[in-house]
Amino acid sequence: MQVVPGLREVISDPSLAVVAIDVPIGLLDGAVPGGRPCDVAARRMLAPRRASSVFSAPVRGVLGATSYAQAAACSRASSPHTLALSQQSFAILPKIAEVDDLVTPDLQDRVVEVHPECCFAEMNGGEGLAERKKSREGRTARLALLCEHWAPGVDLVELVEGHRSRGVQRDDVVDAMVACWTAERVRAGTARKLTEVGSIDGRGLRMEIWV
């Protein structure tokens, strides 16, 4: 596993047949309750245990905001629902803007959106995990699923601990592993989208989450 500065380095690598990212691809122009249809579907899959781990993607108009107050005001003004964006969404706004700048409809044939908790639920027979991912018990449960379904016989604990010196959180490494599992499934044609009928945003991007 490698740590890279940004998405461009990843999607420009021709050796990667599929790239799975835990960042929204495709954004609404106006804020609506529950967010994009794929966000709603992800919460439905994870309910009741992990539904709160899915936050609604921001609307495209907030991407240039430099403060939460500015972003919230822009989101509220985007539709009659007057909905602000979440603090979690604002925290990764630069990453969302990077993805929105780089990903095109054609690139979506190999760059797909995932939500790690949904991927783990898929591994777990469609059930969201009870344990929080940042807890020791949650990490152990997720690594056990990865060992069973993705990397049997590999010391995944050593792999996780080996990345701590690079400033990467343990749960982020585990999330990256399950994203790789889904990327392999997309390449093999065995993955599925959480919504049967996809939604297209104003840039022609498909708003869909894969597991």
HELIX and SHEET records of a PDB file:
HELIX    1   1 LEU A    7  ILE A   11  1                                   5    
HELIX    2   2 PRO A   37  LEU A   46  1                                  10    
HELIX    3   3 ALA A   51  SER A   53  5                                   3    
HELIX    4   4 ARG A   60  VAL A   62  5                                   3    
HELIX    5   5 TYR A   68  ALA A   77  1                                  10    
HELIX    6   6 GLN A   87  ALA A   91  1                                   5    
HELIX    7   7 LEU A   93  LEU A  102  1                                  10    
HELIX    8   8 ASP A  106  ASP A  109  5                                   4    
HELIX    9   9 PRO A  116  MET A  123  1                                   8    
HELIX   10  10 ARG A  136  HIS A  149  1                                  14    
HELIX   11  11 LEU A  156  GLY A  162  1                                   7    
HELIX   12  12 ARG A  164  ARG A  166  5                                   3    
HELIX   13  13 ARG A  170  ALA A  188  1                                  19    
SHEET    1   A 3 VAL A  19  ILE A  21  0                                        
SHEET    2   A 3 VAL A 111  VAL A 114  1                                        
SHEET    3   A 3 ILE A 209  TRP A 210  1                                        
SHEET    1   B 2 SER A 199  ILE A 200  0                                        
SHEET    2   B 2 ARG A 206  MET A 207 -1                                        
END                                                                             
